[in-house]
Amino acid sequence: MYSFRNDYSEGAYPAVLNALTETNEEQTRGYGLDPRCAAAAETIRSLCAAPEADVHFLVGGTQANMLVIHALLRSFEAVIAADTGHVSTHETGAVEVTGHKVCTVPSPDGKLTPALVRQVLDGHDGSEHMVHPKLVYISNTTEVGTVYTRAELSALRDVCRERGLYLFLDGARLGSALTAKGSDLTLSDLADFTDVFTIGGTKNGALFGEAVVISKGCKAADFRAYMKQRGAMLAKGRLLGLQFSALLGDGLYFDLARHANEMAQLLRQGITALGYGFASDSPSNQIFPIFPDAVVKGLAQRYEFEYSGPAGDGLTGIRLVTGWATPREAVDRFLQDLAAL
């Protein structure tokens, strides 16, 4: 069986493994205070045109989201997120366990808008009897595969400044978002428009790892202390820096993401040609086709994927995810098998 379940099933891109192997016996300081992490952080600052940004390396996305939110917010402050937001649906209450409520709002395309942010704010009176929404959480790509444009992110930045809110962008699939058709955002835009954003490695060629980028104007005091307290400070921190240097140094990171997107869009085109529809208009490496139940059952005999849920009238939605290692042959075979069902 071939798996379209996620984009982190495989290990790591060969260049990443080579970098780890070639430096295996190198001795450095621990906990991210080594030359490899320093070099990777400097590369990220350069790519983001943000020379004064703070850069920290963590192992996973949930860990990064929890730590950023916990470090920025006071105990009675809360998060605004779309109802499909990762912090609300797929992190087992990791944010809430630190004491911060996630206030969700329905969003059909998975994206937040200034109007939706104001809707949540209007539902809180600012008194001591209610939490105070203080941080807007978005992800790019979203959980339904959609991506933000520069204008959309700029508008969110404006409402956050107007209302005194932090803007935090979860970039677990940032490579896919920035290389998707229709995206006009750059890393420097993210540094300009957000207070904090992450660059995901786990889902784009790294064995593991997320980079947290904190803008110079954002007060995330004692972030490393929060990292240590929450078990997020890797003793062999250089392993994270090495991977990001290997991925970002010559544009490999975006080449891998571009391939993942291309494979997903080939799937999308083939599925469309066979007459099937989709739950969302996703230009990224996640697509959400809707098939008759019998077709889904047949595909499940040969492929792994996640179910999105019933779509009515004997239809079921599924999620197909492609990655840096997805071969064209797997895409072609899936479409051939689909056509035969």
KOLFIPA-564561 format. One record per atom (N, C-alpha, C): x, y, z; residue in one letter. Coordinates in steps of 0.2 Angstrom, whole numbers, padded with zeros to 4 digits, always signed. Example, Ala and Ser with C-alpha at 12.3 -4.5 7.8 and 13.67 -1.06 7.14 Angstrom:
<recs>
+0066-0028+0039a;+0062-0022+0039a;+0066-0016+0039a;+0064-0011+0035s;+0068-0005+0036s;+0064+0000+0039s;
</recs>
This chain:
<recs>
+0004-0006+0000m;+0000+0000+0000m;+0004+0006+0000m;+0002+0011-0004y;+0006+0018-0004y;+0002+0022+0001y;+0006+0026+0005s;+0002+0031+0009s;+0002+0038+0007s;-0004+0041+0007f;-0005+0048+0006f;-0008+0051+0012f;-0006+0048+0018r;-0009+0050+0024r;-0006+0056+0027r;+0001+0057+0026n;+0004+0063+0028n;+0010+0065+0024n;+0014+0070+0026d;+0020+0072+0022d;+0026+0071+0027d;+0025+0067+0032y;+0031+0066+0036y;+0032+0058+0037y;+0030+0054+0033s;+0031+0047+0034s;+0038+0045+0033s;+0041+0048+0028e;+0048+0046+0026e;+0053+0049+0031e;+0059+0047+0031g;+0064+0050+0036g;+0066+0057+0034g;+0071+0058+0030a;+0074+0064+0028a;+0077+0064+0021a;+0077+0070+0018y;+0080+0071+0012y;+0087+0069+0012y;+0090+0066+0007p;+0097+0064+0008p;+0102+0069+0010p;+0101+0075+0007a;+0106+0080+0009a;+0106+0082+0017a;+0100+0081+0020v;+0100+0082+0027v;+0103+0076+0031v;+0102+0070+0028l;+0106+0064+0031l;+0113+0065+0030l;+0115+0067+0025n;+0123+0068+0023n;+0126+0073+0028n;+0122+0079+0029a;+0125+0084+0034a;+0125+0081+0041a;+0121+0077+0043l;+0121+0074+0050l;+0127+0069+0050l;+0127+0065+0045t;+0133+0060+0045t;+0140+0063+0045t;+0141+0068+0040e;+0147+0071+0040e;+0149+0074+0046e;+0145+0076+0050t;+0147+0080+0056t;+0145+0076+0063t;+0144+0069+0062n;+0142+0065+0067n;+0147+0065+0073n;+0153+0066+0072e;+0158+0065+0078e;+0161+0072+0080e;+0157+0077+0077e;+0159+0084+0079e;+0157+0086+0086e;+0161+0089+0090q;+0159+0091+0097q;+0157+0098+0097q;+0152+0100+0100t;+0149+0107+0100t;+0146+0107+0107t;+0145+0114+0109r;+0141+0115+0115r;+0134+0112+0114r;+0130+0111+0119g;+0123+0109+0119g;+0118+0114+0119g;+0112+0112+0119y;+0106+0116+0120y;+0105+0122+0115y;+0107+0121+0109g;+0106+0126+0104g;+0111+0132+0104g;+0116+0131+0108l;+0121+0137+0109l;+0128+0135+0105l;+0127+0132+0099d;+0133+0129+0095d;+0133+0133+0089d;+0139+0133+0085p;+0140+0136+0079p;+0135+0134+0074p;+0133+0128+0074r;+0128+0125+0068r;+0121+0129+0069r;+0119+0129+0075c;+0112+0133+0076c;+0113+0140+0075c;+0119+0143+0077a;+0120+0150+0075a;+0120+0152+0068a;+0123+0147+0064a;+0124+0148+0057a;+0117+0148+0054a;+0113+0143+0056a;+0106+0142+0053a;+0102+0148+0055a;+0102+0150+0061a;+0099+0156+0063a;+0100+0162+0059a;+0107+0163+0057e;+0109+0169+0053e;+0106+0168+0046e;+0106+0162+0044t;+0103+0161+0037t;+0096+0163+0037t;+0092+0161+0042i;+0085+0163+0042i;+0084+0170+0043i;+0088+0173+0047r;+0088+0181+0047r;+0089+0184+0041r;+0094+0181+0037s;+0095+0184+0030s;+0090+0183+0026s;+0087+0177+0025l;+0082+0176+0021l;+0075+0180+0022l;+0074+0181+0029c;+0069+0185+0031c;+0070+0193+0031c;+0076+0195+0029a;+0078+0202+0029a;+0076+0205+0036a;+0078+0201+0041a;+0076+0203+0048a;+0082+0201+0053a;+0087+0206+0052p;+0093+0205+0056p;+0093+0204+0063p;+0087+0207+0066e;+0087+0207+0073e;+0082+0202+0076e;+0079+0198+0072a;+0074+0193+0074a;+0078+0188+0079a;+0074+0185+0084d;+0076+0180+0088d;+0074+0173+0084d;+0079+0168+0084v;+0077+0162+0081v;+0079+0156+0086v;+0074+0152+0087h;+0075+0146+0091h;+0073+0140+0087h;+0076+0134+0089f;+0075+0128+0086f;+0071+0123+0090f;+0066+0121+0088l;+0062+0116+0092l;+0061+0109+0088l;+0059+0104+0092v;+0058+0098+0088v;+0052+0097+0084v;+0046+0099+0087g;+0039+0098+0084g;+0035+0104+0084g;+0030+0104+0080g;+0025+0109+0079g;+0021+0111+0085g;+0018+0105+0088t;+0014+0106+0094t;+0018+0110+0099t;+0024+0107+0100q;+0028+0110+0105q;+0029+0117+0104q;+0031+0119+0097a;+0032+0126+0096a;+0026+0130+0097a;+0020+0128+0095n;+0014+0132+0096n;+0012+0133+0103n;+0013+0128+0107m;+0012+0129+0114m;+0016+0134+0118m;+0023+0133+0116l;+0028+0137+0119l;+0027+0145+0117l;+0026+0146+0111v;+0025+0153+0109v;+0019+0156+0112v;+0014+0153+0112i;+0008+0155+0116i;+0009+0156+0123i;+0012+0151+0126h;+0013+0152+0133h;+0018+0157+0135h;+0023+0158+0131a;+0028+0163+0133a;+0025+0170+0132a;+0020+0171+0127l;+0018+0178+0125l;+0012+0180+0130l;+0008+0176+0132l;+0002+0178+0135l;+0002+0177+0143l;-0001+0182+0146r;-0003+0181+0153r;-0008+0176+0154r;-0009+0174+0161s;-0013+0168+0162s;-0020+0169+0160s;-0023+0175+0160f;-0030+0176+0159f;-0031+0178+0151f;-0026+0178+0147e;-0026+0180+0140e;-0027+0174+0136e;-0031+0175+0130a;-0033+0169+0126a;-0031+0170+0119a;-0032+0165+0115v;-0030+0164+0108v;-0037+0164+0104v;-0036+0168+0098i;-0042+0168+0093i;-0039+0163+0087i;-0043+0158+0085a;-0042+0154+0080a;-0048+0152+0076a;-0047+0150+0070a;-0052+0147+0066a;-0054+0140+0069a;-0060+0138+0068d;-0063+0132+0071d;-0059+0126+0069d;-0056+0126+0063t;-0052+0121+0061t;-0044+0122+0063t;-0043+0127+0066g;-0036+0128+0068g;-0032+0122+0072g;-0026+0121+0070h;-0022+0116+0073h;-0022+0116+0080h;-0022+0122+0083v;-0021+0122+0091v;-0028+0120+0094v;-0033+0121+0090s;-0040+0119+0093s;-0042+0112+0092s;-0039+0109+0086t;-0042+0102+0084t;-0037+0097+0084t;-0031+0098+0084h;-0026+0092+0084h;-0020+0092+0089h;-0021+0096+0094e;-0016+0096+0099e;-0018+0094+0106e;-0023+0091+0107t;-0025+0088+0113t;-0025+0093+0119t;-0027+0099+0117g;-0028+0104+0123g;-0021+0106+0125g;-0016+0106+0121a;-0009+0108+0123a;-0009+0115+0125a;-0013+0120+0122v;-0013+0127+0123v;-0017+0128+0130v;-0023+0124+0130e;-0027+0125+0136e;-0023+0122+0143e;-0019+0117+0142v;-0016+0115+0148v;-0011+0120+0151v;-0009+0124+0147t;-0005+0130+0150t;-0009+0135+0153t;-0015+0135+0152g;-0020+0140+0155g;-0023+0145+0151g;-0022+0144+0144h;-0025+0149+0139h;-0030+0146+0135h;-0036+0149+0135k;-0042+0147+0132k;-0041+0148+0124k;-0043+0144+0120v;-0043+0145+0113v;-0050+0147+0111v;-0051+0153+0108c;-0058+0155+0106c;-0059+0154+0099c;-0063+0150+0097t;-0063+0148+0090t;-0069+0152+0086t;-0069+0152+0080v;-0074+0155+0076v;-0074+0151+0069v;-0081+0150+0067p;-0081+0146+0061p;-0078+0150+0055p;-0075+0146+0050s;-0072+0149+0044s;-0072+0144+0039s;-0076+0144+0034p;-0077+0139+0029p;-0070+0137+0025p;-0066+0142+0024d;-0060+0141+0020d;-0054+0140+0025d;-0055+0140+0031g;-0050+0139+0036g;-0046+0145+0038g;-0047+0151+0035k;-0043+0157+0036k;-0047+0162+0040k;-0043+0166+0044l;-0046+0171+0048l;-0046+0177+0044l;-0051+0182+0045t;-0051+0188+0042t;-0052+0194+0048t;-0051+0200+0047p;-0052+0205+0052p;-0059+0205+0055p;-0064+0203+0050a;-0071+0203+0053a;-0072+0198+0058a;-0069+0192+0056l;-0069+0186+0061l;-0066+0188+0068l;-0060+0191+0067v;-0056+0193+0073v;-0060+0197+0077v;-0063+0202+0074r;-0068+0207+0078r;-0074+0204+0081r;-0076+0199+0077q;-0082+0195+0080q;-0081+0192+0087q;-0075+0189+0087v;-0073+0186+0093v;-0072+0191+0099v;-0068+0196+0097l;-0067+0202+0102l;-0074+0205+0104l;-0079+0205+0100d;-0085+0208+0102d;-0089+0204+0107d;-0087+0197+0107g;-0090+0193+0112g;-0087+0193+0118g;-0082+0197+0120h;-0079+0197+0126h;-0079+0204+0128h;-0081+0205+0135d;-0082+0212+0137d;-0076+0215+0140d;-0071+0212+0141g;-0065+0215+0144g;-0065+0215+0151g;-0070+0212+0154s;-0070+0213+0162s;-0066+0207+0165s;-0066+0207+0171e;-0062+0202+0175e;-0066+0195+0175e;-0072+0195+0172h;-0076+0189+0172h;-0075+0184+0166h;-0071+0187+0161m;-0070+0184+0155m;-0063+0184+0153m;-0060+0179+0149v;-0054+0179+0146v;-0053+0185+0142v;-0047+0187+0141h;-0045+0193+0136h;-0042+0190+0130h;-0045+0190+0124p;-0041+0188+0118p;-0036+0192+0117p;-0030+0189+0116k;-0024+0193+0115k;-0019+0191+0109k;-0020+0185+0107l;-0016+0183+0101l;-0020+0180+0096l;-0019+0181+0090v;-0022+0178+0084v;-0018+0173+0081v;-0020+0167+0081y;-0017+0161+0078y;-0019+0159+0071y;-0015+0159+0066i;-0016+0157+0060i;-0011+0152+0058i;-0013+0148+0053s;-0008+0143+0050s;-0008+0144+0042s;-0002+0143+0039n;-0001+0144+0032n;+0004+0138+0030n;+0001+0133+0027t;-0006+0132+0024t;-0011+0131+0030t;-0017+0132+0029t;-0022+0131+0034t;-0023+0123+0034t;-0027+0121+0039e;-0029+0114+0040e;-0033+0111+0034e;-0036+0116+0030v;-0040+0113+0024v;-0036+0115+0018v;-0029+0116+0018g;-0025+0117+0012g;-0025+0123+0009g;-0029+0128+0011t;-0029+0135+0008t;-0023+0139+0011t;-0022+0144+0007v;-0016+0148+0009v;-0018+0156+0009v;-0014+0160+0013y;-0015+0167+0014y;-0011+0171+0008y;-0014+0176+0006t;-0011+0181+0001t;-0008+0186+0006t;-0004+0190+0002r;-0001+0196+0006r;-0006+0201+0008r;-0011+0202+0004a;-0016+0207+0006a;-0020+0204+0012a;-0021+0198+0012e;-0025+0195+0018e;-0021+0195+0025e;-0014+0194+0024l;-0010+0194+0030l;-0009+0201+0032l;-0008+0206+0028s;-0007+0213+0029s;-0014+0216+0033s;-0020+0213+0031a;-0026+0216+0034a;-0026+0213+0041a;-0024+0207+0042l;-0024+0204+0049l;-0019+0208+0053l;-0013+0209+0050r;-0008+0213+0054r;-0011+0220+0056r;-0015+0223+0052d;-0018+0230+0054d;-0023+0229+0059d;-0027+0224+0059v;-0032+0224+0064v;-0029+0222+0071v;-0024+0218+0071c;-0020+0216+0077c;-0017+0222+0080c;-0014+0226+0076r;-0011+0232+0078r;-0016+0237+0081r;-0022+0237+0078e;-0027+0242+0080e;-0030+0240+0087e;-0030+0233+0088r;-0033+0230+0094r;-0028+0228+0099r;-0022+0229+0098g;-0017+0227+0103g;-0016+0219+0103g;-0016+0216+0098l;-0015+0209+0098l;-0009+0206+0095l;-0006+0201+0097y;-0001+0197+0094y;-0004+0194+0088y;+0000+0193+0082l;-0001+0189+0077l;+0004+0184+0076l;+0002+0177+0076f;+0006+0171+0076f;+0004+0167+0071f;+0009+0166+0066l;+0008+0161+0060l;+0012+0155+0061l;+0008+0149+0061d;+0011+0142+0062d;+0013+0140+0055d;+0019+0139+0054g;+0021+0138+0047g;+0024+0130+0046g;+0020+0126+0050a;+0022+0119+0049a;+0022+0117+0042a;+0018+0119+0037r;+0018+0118+0030r;+0020+0124+0026r;+0024+0128+0029l;+0026+0135+0026l;+0029+0134+0019l;+0033+0129+0018g;+0036+0128+0011g;+0030+0128+0006g;+0026+0123+0008s;+0020+0122+0003s;+0016+0128+0002s;+0015+0132+0007a;+0011+0138+0007a;+0014+0143+0002a;+0021+0145+0003l;+0024+0150+0000l;+0026+0148-0008l;+0025+0142-0009t;+0027+0140-0016t;+0020+0138-0020t;+0014+0138-0017a;+0008+0136-0020a;+0006+0142-0025a;+0002+0139-0030k;+0000+0144-0035k;-0005+0149-0032k;-0004+0155-0033g;-0008+0161-0031g;-0005+0164-0024g;+0000+0161-0022s;+0004+0164-0016s;+0008+0169-0018s;+0008+0175-0015d;+0013+0181-0016d;+0016+0183-0010d;+0016+0179-0005l;+0020+0180+0001l;+0027+0178+0001l;+0031+0181+0005t;+0038+0180+0005t;+0040+0179+0013t;+0046+0176+0014l;+0048+0176+0021l;+0049+0183+0024l;+0051+0188+0020s;+0052+0194+0023s;+0045+0197+0025s;+0040+0196+0021d;+0033+0198+0022d;+0031+0195+0029d;+0033+0189+0030l;+0031+0186+0037l;+0034+0189+0042l;+0040+0191+0041a;+0044+0194+0047a;+0041+0201+0048a;+0039+0205+0043d;+0036+0211+0043d;+0029+0211+0046d;+0025+0206+0044f;+0018+0206+0046f;+0016+0203+0053f;+0020+0198+0055t;+0018+0194+0061t;+0023+0196+0067t;+0021+0194+0072d;+0025+0195+0078d;+0030+0189+0079d;+0027+0183+0077v;+0030+0177+0078v;+0028+0172+0072v;+0032+0169+0069f;+0030+0163+0064f;+0035+0158+0064f;+0033+0152+0062t;+0037+0146+0062t;+0039+0144+0055t;+0045+0141+0054i;+0047+0138+0048i;+0047+0130+0049i;+0042+0126+0046g;+0042+0119+0048g;+0047+0115+0044g;+0051+0111+0047g;+0055+0106+0044g;+0053+0099+0044g;+0049+0097+0049t;+0047+0090+0050t;+0043+0088+0043t;+0039+0092+0040k;+0035+0090+0035k;+0038+0092+0028k;+0044+0094+0028n;+0047+0097+0022n;+0054+0095+0022n;+0056+0088+0023g;+0063+0086+0021g;+0067+0085+0027g;+0065+0087+0033a;+0070+0086+0039a;+0067+0080+0043a;+0072+0077+0047l;+0070+0072+0051l;+0065+0074+0056l;+0066+0080+0059f;+0062+0083+0064f;+0064+0091+0064f;+0060+0095+0067g;+0062+0102+0068g;+0058+0107+0065g;+0057+0112+0070e;+0053+0118+0068e;+0058+0124+0070e;+0058+0129+0066a;+0062+0136+0068a;+0056+0141+0070a;+0057+0144+0076v;+0053+0149+0078v;+0056+0156+0077v;+0053+0160+0073v;+0056+0167+0072v;+0052+0172+0075v;+0055+0176+0080i;+0052+0181+0084i;+0054+0188+0082i;+0050+0192+0080s;+0052+0199+0077s;+0055+0203+0082s;+0059+0208+0080k;+0062+0212+0085k;+0058+0216+0090k;+0052+0217+0087g;+0047+0221+0091g;+0042+0217+0096g;+0043+0211+0096c;+0039+0206+0100c;+0043+0205+0106c;+0039+0206+0112k;+0042+0204+0118k;+0041+0197+0121k;+0045+0192+0119a;+0045+0185+0121a;+0051+0184+0126a;+0050+0188+0131a;+0056+0187+0136a;+0057+0180+0139a;+0063+0179+0140d;+0065+0172+0143d;+0062+0166+0139d;+0062+0167+0133f;+0059+0161+0129f;+0063+0155+0130f;+0070+0155+0131r;+0074+0149+0132r;+0072+0146+0139r;+0070+0150+0143a;+0068+0147+0150a;+0062+0143+0149a;+0057+0146+0145y;+0051+0142+0144y;+0052+0136+0140y;+0057+0136+0136m;+0059+0130+0132m;+0062+0125+0137m;+0066+0127+0141k;+0069+0122+0146k;+0064+0119+0151k;+0059+0123+0153q;+0054+0121+0158q;+0049+0116+0155q;+0048+0117+0149r;+0043+0113+0145r;+0046+0107+0142r;+0053+0106+0143g;+0056+0100+0140g;+0057+0100+0133g;+0058+0107+0130a;+0058+0108+0123a;+0065+0110+0121a;+0070+0109+0126m;+0077+0111+0124m;+0081+0105+0123m;+0083+0104+0116l;+0086+0098+0114l;+0094+0098+0116l;+0096+0094+0120a;+0103+0094+0122a;+0108+0094+0116a;+0106+0090+0111k;+0110+0089+0105k;+0107+0094+0100k;+0107+0100+0102g;+0103+0105+0098g;+0106+0106+0091g;+0112+0105+0090r;+0116+0106+0084r;+0112+0102+0078r;+0109+0096+0080l;+0106+0092+0075l;+0100+0096+0072l;+0097+0101+0075l;+0092+0105+0072l;+0095+0110+0068l;+0100+0114+0070g;+0103+0119+0066g;+0106+0116+0059g;+0109+0110+0060l;+0112+0107+0054l;+0106+0106+0049l;+0101+0103+0051q;+0095+0102+0046q;+0093+0108+0043q;+0092+0113+0046f;+0089+0119+0043f;+0094+0122+0039f;+0101+0122+0040s;+0106+0124+0036s;+0106+0120+0029s;+0105+0114+0030a;+0105+0109+0024a;+0099+0111+0019a;+0094+0113+0022l;+0087+0114+0019l;+0087+0121+0016l;+0089+0126+0020l;+0088+0133+0018l;+0094+0136+0014l;+0100+0133+0015g;+0106+0136+0012g;+0106+0138+0005g;+0103+0133+0000d;+0103+0134-0007d;+0096+0134-0010d;+0091+0135-0006g;+0084+0135-0009g;+0081+0128-0009g;+0085+0123-0006l;+0082+0116-0007l;+0075+0116-0003l;+0074+0119+0002y;+0068+0119+0006y;+0062+0120+0001y;+0063+0125-0003f;+0057+0127-0007f;+0057+0123-0013f;+0062+0120-0016d;+0062+0115-0021d;+0058+0109-0019d;+0059+0107-0013l;+0055+0101-0010l;+0048+0102-0009l;+0046+0108-0007a;+0039+0110-0006a;+0036+0111-0013a;+0039+0113-0018r;+0037+0114-0024r;+0035+0107-0027r;+0039+0103-0026h;+0038+0096-0029h;+0032+0093-0026h;+0031+0094-0019a;+0025+0091-0015a;+0019+0094-0018a;+0019+0101-0019n;+0013+0104-0022n;+0011+0102-0029n;+0017+0101-0033e;+0015+0099-0040e;+0012+0092-0040e;+0014+0087-0036m;+0011+0080-0035m;+0004+0081-0033m;+0003+0085-0028a;-0004+0086-0026a;-0009+0089-0032a;-0006+0093-0035q;-0010+0096-0041q;-0011+0092-0046q;-0006+0087-0048l;-0008+0082-0053l;-0013+0077-0051l;-0013+0076-0044l;-0019+0072-0041l;-0025+0076-0042l;-0025+0082-0041r;-0031+0086-0041r;-0034+0086-0048r;-0030+0087-0053q;-0032+0088-0060q;-0035+0081-0062q;-0031+0076-0060g;-0034+0069-0063g;-0040+0067-0059g;-0041+0069-0053i;-0048+0068-0050i;-0053+0072-0053i;-0052+0078-0054t;-0057+0083-0057t;-0059+0080-0064t;-0054+0078-0068a;-0055+0075-0075a;-0060+0069-0074a;-0060+0065-0069l;-0064+0059-0068l;-0071+0061-0065l;-0072+0068-0064g;-0079+0070-0062g;-0080+0071-0055g;-0075+0071-0051y;-0076+0071-0044y;-0075+0078-0041y;-0078+0080-0036g;-0077+0087-0033g;-0073+0087-0027g;-0072+0093-0023f;-0068+0093-0018f;-0071+0098-0012f;-0069+0096-0006a;-0072+0100-0001a;-0069+0107+0000a;-0063+0108-0002s;-0060+0115-0002s;-0056+0116-0008s;-0054+0122-0010d;-0050+0124-0016d;-0043+0125-0013d;-0040+0119-0013s;-0033+0119-0010s;-0028+0119-0016s;-0023+0124-0016p;-0018+0124-0021p;-0011+0121-0018p;-0012+0118-0012s;-0006+0116-0008s;-0005+0109-0009s;-0001+0106-0004n;+0000+0099-0005n;-0005+0094-0001n;-0010+0097+0001q;-0016+0094+0004q;-0022+0095+0000q;-0025+0090-0002i;-0031+0090-0006i;-0037+0086-0003i;-0043+0088-0004f;-0049+0085+0000f;-0054+0083-0005f;-0053+0077-0009p;-0058+0075-0013p;-0064+0072-0010p;-0070+0072-0013i;-0076+0069-0011i;-0078+0063-0016i;-0078+0057-0013f;-0080+0051-0017f;-0086+0047-0015f;-0089+0044-0019p;-0094+0039-0016p;-0091+0034-0011p;-0095+0032-0007d;-0093+0027-0001d;-0090+0021-0004d;-0092+0018-0010a;-0090+0012-0013a;-0083+0014-0016a;-0082+0020-0018v;-0075+0021-0021v;-0070+0022-0015v;-0072+0025-0010v;-0067+0026-0004v;-0065+0019-0002v;-0070+0015-0001k;-0069+0008+0001k;-0064+0004-0003k;-0065+0005-0010g;-0060+0002-0014g;-0053+0005-0014g;-0053+0012-0013l;-0046+0015-0013l;-0042+0013-0006l;-0046+0012-0001a;-0043+0010+0005a;-0040+0003+0005a;-0041-0001+0000q;-0038-0007+0000q;-0031-0007-0003q;-0030-0001-0006r;-0023+0000-0009r;-0019+0006-0007r;-0022+0010-0003y;-0019+0017-0001y;-0021+0019+0006y;-0017+0022+0009e;-0018+0025+0016e;-0019+0032+0015e;-0024+0035+0018f;-0026+0042+0018f;-0030+0043+0025f;-0032+0049+0026e;-0036+0051+0031e;-0043+0053+0029e;-0048+0051+0033y;-0055+0053+0031y;-0057+0059+0034y;-0060+0063+0030s;-0063+0070+0032s;-0070+0070+0035s;-0073+0064+0033g;-0080+0063+0036g;-0085+0063+0031g;-0091+0061+0033p;-0097+0060+0028p;-0098+0067+0024p;-0100+0066+0018a;-0102+0072+0014a;-0109+0072+0011a;-0113+0067+0014g;-0120+0067+0012g;-0121+0063+0006g;-0127+0060+0006d;-0129+0056+0000d;-0125+0051-0002d;-0122+0047+0003g;-0118+0042+0001g;-0111+0044-0001g;-0109+0050+0001l;-0102+0052-0001l;-0098+0053+0005l;-0091+0052+0004t;-0086+0053+0010t;-0080+0057+0007t;-0078+0062+0012g;-0072+0066+0010g;-0066+0062+0013g;-0061+0063+0009i;-0054+0061+0012i;-0049+0066+0011i;-0043+0065+0014r;-0038+0070+0013r;-0032+0066+0010r;-0029+0068+0005l;-0023+0066+0002l;-0018+0071+0002l;-0012+0069+0005v;-0006+0073+0006v;+0000+0070+0002v;+0003+0075-0001t;+0009+0073-0005t;+0015+0076-0001t;+0021+0074-0002g;+0027+0077+0001g;+0033+0077-0004g;+0039+0078-0001w;+0045+0079-0005w;+0047+0072-0008w;+0045+0067-0005a;+0047+0060-0008a;+0042+0057-0012a;+0036+0060-0013t;+0031+0057-0017t;+0033+0056-0024t;+0033+0050-0027p;+0035+0049-0034p;+0029+0050-0039p;+0031+0053-0045r;+0026+0053-0050r;+0022+0047-0051r;+0026+0041-0051e;+0023+0035-0052e;+0017+0033-0047e;+0018+0035-0041a;+0012+0034-0036a;+0006+0038-0038a;+0007+0044-0040v;+0001+0048-0042v;-0002+0045-0048v;+0002+0043-0053d;-0001+0040-0059d;-0005+0034-0057d;-0002+0030-0053r;-0005+0023-0051r;-0012+0024-0047r;-0012+0030-0043f;-0018+0031-0039f;-0024+0033-0044f;-0022+0037-0049l;-0027+0039-0054l;-0030+0034-0058l;-0025+0029-0060q;-0027+0023-0064q;-0032+0019-0060q;-0030+0018-0053d;-0034+0014-0049d;-0041+0017-0048d;-0041+0024-0047l;-0047+0027-0046l;-0052+0027-0052l;-0049+0027-0058a;-0053+0027-0064a;-0056+0020-0065a;-0053+0015-0062a;-0055+0008-0063a;-0061+0006-0058a;-0062+0010-0053l;-0067+0009-0048l;-0074+0011-0050l;
</recs>
